[in-house]
Amino acid sequence: MEERNDIAPAEATAVEDAAVEVAAEANNQEAEALTDEERAAIHAKNAWIRALDAALTDVRQRSYEGKLTTTGRWRKRAIAPEGMTAKEFEQKFMDYLDTHEHAEAKPVMGRLAAPKPLDVELEGRELNEDDPLPERSVVDIAILQGKKATYLYSAALLSHSFAKALYHTAEDNDVATFVDVVRTESSTYPRPLGIDSLMNPPYLWSPAHTREVFAKVQEAGSFKDIHETHASNGRTYYYSDIYLSEAQARSLAEWYGVEQQRNP
């Protein structure tokens, strides 16, 4: 036999409203039952969560703009909650990342979305100052530890390859930048790296500077897999023999440097 629902729409709405009122009253009674110490602890934690959310929103916005964020940035901005120094906030932020699931600084496999800001998450909800705020998710936040600073980015909004390029540039390590980009191009696409490819952001290297860096790579002796090849028009390319043979690199250089120009 088919089950019937005999509650009229108006009656159903009245029931729902009554349930909301009961829940609200229960929350109010619970809030009134808090001791001064418990209430102060909730307020302090809520202030921390809002500060944390502001910092995470800043990291995600900058990642969207193609930028890394250093933890030292918060020493110059009024993000830390009252009663906490910028240095203390920076340390607590990093401790929070250590104790919560966060992204690794490597290419993302599958789909990863950036969590919503706190105000968006709470939209439509009525909370009073004694209600504990929800913990913030950091599943998309990745860390790059450098000699100059600690860098953060959202793996959902900034690719790992671009983040590494920004990282090496910020650390002023041209040799590491060059080797990393050459190996990435050779392994991922695969293709050799054109000498003028590093003229684009975030590198902004002239061909002359790229040649200087390649000379340093050769002098270092630690990157024996990095080589130079040329297309028939004289254009210079670089590749890693870990991923491309000399013949493959030369053939691909000819394709990208000559044939592709003839057949766009």
C-alpha positions as CSV (number, residue, x, y, z in Angstrom):
1,M,0.0,0.0,0.0
2,E,1.3,3.4,-0.9
3,E,2.3,5.5,2.0
4,R,0.6,8.9,2.2
5,N,1.8,12.2,3.6
6,D,-1.3,14.0,4.9
7,I,0.6,17.1,6.2
8,A,-0.4,20.2,4.3
9,P,2.4,22.5,3.0
10,A,1.4,25.3,5.4
11,E,1.5,22.8,8.3
12,A,4.8,21.4,7.2
13,T,6.3,24.9,7.2
14,A,4.9,25.6,10.7
15,V,6.5,22.3,11.9
16,E,9.9,23.3,10.4
17,D,9.7,26.8,11.9
18,A,9.0,25.3,15.3
19,A,11.9,23.0,15.0
20,V,14.2,25.9,14.1
21,E,12.9,27.8,17.1
22,V,13.5,24.8,19.4
23,A,17.0,24.4,18.1
24,A,17.8,28.1,18.5
25,E,16.4,28.1,22.1
26,A,18.5,25.0,22.9
27,N,21.6,26.8,21.6
28,N,20.8,29.9,23.6
29,Q,20.3,27.8,26.7
30,E,23.6,26.1,26.1
31,A,25.3,29.5,25.6
32,E,23.9,30.8,28.8
33,A,25.2,27.7,30.6
34,L,28.8,28.5,29.6
35,T,31.2,29.7,32.3
36,D,33.2,32.9,31.8
37,E,36.3,30.8,31.2
38,E,34.6,28.6,28.6
39,R,33.2,31.7,26.8
40,A,36.6,33.4,26.8
41,A,38.2,30.3,25.3
42,I,35.6,30.1,22.5
43,H,36.1,33.8,21.7
44,A,39.8,33.4,21.6
45,K,39.6,30.3,19.3
46,N,37.1,32.0,17.1
47,A,39.5,35.0,16.7
48,W,42.3,32.6,15.8
49,I,40.1,30.8,13.2
50,R,39.1,34.1,11.6
51,A,42.8,35.1,11.4
52,L,43.7,31.7,10.0
53,D,40.9,32.0,7.4
54,A,42.1,35.5,6.4
55,A,45.7,34.2,5.9
56,L,44.4,31.2,3.9
57,T,42.2,33.4,1.8
58,D,45.3,35.6,1.1
59,V,47.3,32.6,0.0
60,R,44.6,31.4,-2.3
61,Q,44.0,34.8,-3.9
62,R,47.7,35.2,-4.5
63,S,47.9,31.7,-6.0
64,Y,45.0,32.6,-8.3
65,E,47.1,35.7,-9.4
66,G,50.1,33.4,-10.0
67,K,52.1,34.3,-6.9
68,L,53.6,32.4,-4.0
69,T,53.1,33.7,-0.4
70,T,55.8,33.7,2.2
71,T,54.9,33.3,5.9
72,G,56.9,36.4,6.6
73,R,54.2,38.4,4.7
74,W,52.0,38.3,7.8
75,R,54.5,40.2,9.8
76,K,53.7,43.2,7.7
77,R,49.9,42.7,7.7
78,A,47.4,43.1,10.6
79,I,46.2,39.4,10.4
80,A,47.2,38.1,13.8
81,P,44.4,38.1,16.3
82,E,44.6,40.4,19.3
83,G,47.1,39.3,21.9
84,M,49.2,37.3,19.4
85,T,52.3,38.7,17.7
86,A,52.9,38.2,14.0
87,K,55.7,35.8,14.7
88,E,53.5,33.7,17.1
89,F,50.8,33.7,14.4
90,E,53.3,32.5,11.8
91,Q,54.4,29.6,14.0
92,K,50.8,28.6,14.9
93,F,49.8,28.7,11.3
94,M,52.7,26.3,10.4
95,D,51.8,24.1,13.3
96,Y,48.2,24.0,12.1
97,L,49.4,22.8,8.6
98,D,51.6,20.1,10.2
99,T,48.7,18.7,12.2
100,H,46.1,18.9,9.4
101,E,45.9,17.2,6.0
102,H,47.5,19.5,3.4
103,A,48.7,19.2,-0.2
104,E,52.1,18.1,-1.2
105,A,54.4,20.2,-3.3
106,K,54.0,18.0,-6.4
107,P,51.7,17.7,-9.4
108,V,48.1,17.2,-8.5
109,M,46.6,13.9,-9.5
110,G,42.8,14.1,-10.0
111,R,40.5,17.0,-9.0
112,L,41.3,19.4,-6.2
113,A,39.1,22.3,-5.2
114,A,40.0,25.2,-3.0
115,P,37.8,25.4,0.1
116,K,35.5,28.3,0.5
117,P,36.3,31.3,2.7
118,L,34.7,31.2,6.2
119,D,32.1,34.0,5.5
120,V,30.9,32.1,2.3
121,E,30.7,28.8,4.2
122,L,28.6,30.5,7.0
123,E,26.4,32.4,4.6
124,G,22.7,31.9,5.6
125,R,23.6,30.6,9.1
126,E,22.8,32.5,12.2
127,L,25.6,32.3,14.8
128,N,26.2,34.3,18.0
129,E,29.6,35.2,19.3
130,D,29.5,32.2,21.7
131,D,29.1,29.7,18.9
132,P,32.4,27.9,18.0
133,L,33.5,28.5,14.4
134,P,34.3,25.5,12.2
135,E,37.9,24.4,11.7
136,R,39.5,25.6,8.4
137,S,40.5,23.1,5.7
138,V,44.0,23.3,4.3
139,V,43.8,20.3,1.9
140,D,44.9,22.5,-1.0
141,I,47.8,24.3,0.7
142,A,51.3,23.2,-0.3
143,I,54.7,24.2,1.3
144,L,58.0,24.9,-0.4
145,Q,60.8,25.3,2.1
146,G,63.7,27.5,0.8
147,K,66.9,29.0,2.2
148,K,65.4,32.5,2.1
149,A,61.9,31.8,3.2
150,T,59.0,29.4,3.5
151,Y,56.6,29.6,0.6
152,L,52.9,28.6,0.4
153,Y,50.5,28.1,-2.5
154,S,47.2,26.6,-3.2
155,A,47.7,23.5,-5.3
156,A,44.1,23.9,-6.6
157,L,44.8,27.4,-8.0
158,L,48.5,27.3,-9.0
159,S,50.2,24.5,-10.9
160,H,53.2,22.8,-9.3
161,S,55.5,23.5,-12.2
162,F,54.7,27.3,-12.1
163,A,55.0,27.3,-8.3
164,K,58.5,25.7,-8.6
165,A,59.5,28.2,-11.2
166,L,58.4,31.0,-8.9
167,Y,60.2,29.3,-6.0
168,H,63.5,29.0,-7.8
169,T,63.2,32.6,-9.0
170,A,62.5,33.9,-5.5
171,E,65.5,31.9,-4.2
172,D,67.7,33.4,-6.9
173,N,68.9,29.9,-8.0
174,D,69.2,30.2,-11.7
175,V,71.0,26.8,-12.1
176,A,68.3,24.9,-10.2
177,T,65.6,26.7,-12.2
178,F,67.2,25.9,-15.5
179,V,67.8,22.2,-14.7
180,D,64.3,21.8,-13.3
181,V,62.6,23.4,-16.3
182,V,64.7,21.4,-18.8
183,R,64.0,18.1,-17.1
184,T,60.3,18.9,-16.7
185,E,60.0,19.8,-20.4
186,S,61.9,16.6,-21.4
187,S,59.9,14.3,-19.2
188,T,56.3,15.7,-19.2
189,Y,55.6,16.7,-22.8
190,P,58.3,15.4,-23.9
191,R,60.2,18.0,-25.8
192,P,63.4,20.0,-25.6
193,L,63.4,23.5,-24.1
194,G,63.8,26.4,-26.6
195,I,66.3,29.0,-25.6
196,D,63.7,31.8,-25.9
197,S,61.1,29.9,-23.7
198,L,62.6,31.4,-20.6
199,M,61.9,34.9,-21.8
200,N,58.3,34.4,-20.5
201,P,57.2,35.1,-16.9
202,P,58.2,34.3,-14.2
203,Y,61.8,33.9,-15.6
204,L,62.2,36.9,-18.0
205,W,65.6,35.6,-19.0
206,S,67.3,36.9,-22.2
207,P,68.8,34.3,-24.5
208,A,72.2,35.6,-23.5
209,H,71.4,35.0,-19.8
210,T,70.1,31.5,-20.6
211,R,73.5,30.7,-22.3
212,E,75.3,31.9,-19.3
213,V,73.3,29.7,-17.0
214,F,73.8,26.7,-19.3
215,A,77.6,27.3,-19.1
216,K,77.3,27.3,-15.3
217,V,75.4,24.0,-15.5
218,Q,78.2,22.5,-17.5
219,E,80.9,23.8,-15.2
220,A,79.1,22.4,-12.1
221,G,79.5,18.9,-13.3
222,S,76.5,17.7,-11.3
223,F,74.0,17.8,-14.1
224,K,75.5,15.5,-16.7
225,D,72.1,14.7,-18.2
226,I,71.6,18.3,-19.5
227,H,72.6,18.9,-23.1
228,E,72.3,21.4,-25.9
229,T,71.0,20.7,-29.5
230,H,70.1,22.8,-32.5
231,A,67.5,23.0,-35.2
232,S,68.6,23.5,-38.8
233,N,67.7,27.2,-38.5
234,G,70.3,27.5,-35.7
235,R,67.8,27.8,-32.9
236,T,69.1,26.4,-29.6
237,Y,67.3,23.8,-27.5
238,Y,68.2,22.1,-24.2
239,Y,67.2,18.6,-23.1
240,S,67.8,15.9,-20.5
241,D,69.1,12.6,-21.7
242,I,67.3,10.9,-18.8
243,Y,64.1,11.3,-20.8
244,L,65.2,12.1,-24.4
245,S,67.9,10.6,-26.5
246,E,70.1,12.9,-28.6
247,A,68.3,11.8,-31.8
248,Q,64.9,12.4,-30.3
249,A,65.9,15.8,-29.0
250,R,67.3,16.9,-32.4
251,S,64.2,15.6,-34.2
252,L,61.9,17.4,-31.8
253,A,64.0,20.6,-32.0
254,E,63.6,20.5,-35.8
255,W,59.9,20.0,-35.5
256,Y,59.3,22.9,-33.1
257,G,61.9,25.2,-34.5
258,V,61.3,24.7,-38.3
259,E,58.5,22.3,-39.3
260,Q,55.9,23.7,-37.0
261,Q,56.6,27.2,-38.3
262,R,55.9,26.0,-41.9
263,N,52.8,24.1,-40.9
264,P,51.1,26.2,-38.1
